[in-house]
Amino acid sequence: MSILTDDTVRVSALPLGANTLLLYEDLSRARMRGAEEEARQRRHLRRLNSAKRWRRVSCWASRRAARAAEESA
């Protein structure tokens, strides 16, 4: 049961083998890959923001320590 829609595309109602995915499975996997990529990008941004935040905290702490050392001397 196959219909030839053009010279290169063959549409079949029956799966051709074990590796053939149904349309909803293929779409589901594409959505999962997209979600995983988005999660990877968000993780990267969170790590960058965390590094920036800790750098600011570190600079603030060193300035505070320097002021405290000046006041106690």
PyMOL commands that set and color helices and strands:
alter all, ss='L'
color gray80, all
select helices_A, chain A and resi 23-72
alter helices_A, ss='H'
color red, helices_A
select strands_A, chain A and resi 2-4+10-12
alter strands_A, ss='S'
color yellow, strands_A
deselect
rebuild
show_as cartoon
